[in-house]
Amino acid sequence: MTFGPHAAYVASGSGRSLRVHALGDGRLLRDTRVPIGSYNVQRGAGRVLTPSLDMGALTILDDRGRVLHELQVASHAHDVCVV
């Protein structure tokens, strides 16, 4: 889980989803399908990133939870960092 100014981003690797919830009332704003194994999530610089431990993919999303890019970066990708 990670937080932005108006939303919380929750990754569910086994559920293959990244959910965006409003901070004010917790309502679900978006449920986006991501590669299986995307357990970790980080937010920064207006982007949300989630690596897939199972697939080795890195998914880059916008602040609303829409997929911008998906890249194959390794056989397994555990962590991601925004610099």
C-alpha angles and dihedrals in degrees: 000000000000135000137229128186093276107013147046118223116211122189121203108188097185090043092050092227143117111203125199116207128187111246094217099059106359094242117157110255099176140356111202126188113235132173116290112266095038095139101143126063135182132183129204143128091025093303136102118212130193125178122206115231091192101041104027092231126138115213119200117198135178123244090271092057098254116144112248099170140356117199132184103229106161143341088269127011117193108169140023132194132197113218 
